[in-house]
Amino acid sequence: MIYYFKSKYGLFSIRPQPGADRVQLFLNEEILGSYVNAASAAEDVYIQETGYFEWDYQTDVGRPITLADWHKR
């Protein structure tokens, strides 16, 4: 399953990591990190600890609170 969230900086997505029992967090096509589960990746987006400067250091970015706030496909 892929989760996604559209922000003013682009499309965040959480996707299965090929060849591993993990997921990866992307912003557009840039990999921001690898996580044990989708909820952990979504939490880093919420707490603004993604490693993407423009997202992490803004005060009003309209962030999703939990994974339930992300769209899935």
Secondary structure, DSSP 8 states (H G I E B T S, - for coil): --EEEEETTEEEEEEE-TTSS-EEEEETTEEEEEESSHHHHHHHHHTT-SS-HHHHT-S-----SSGGGSEE-
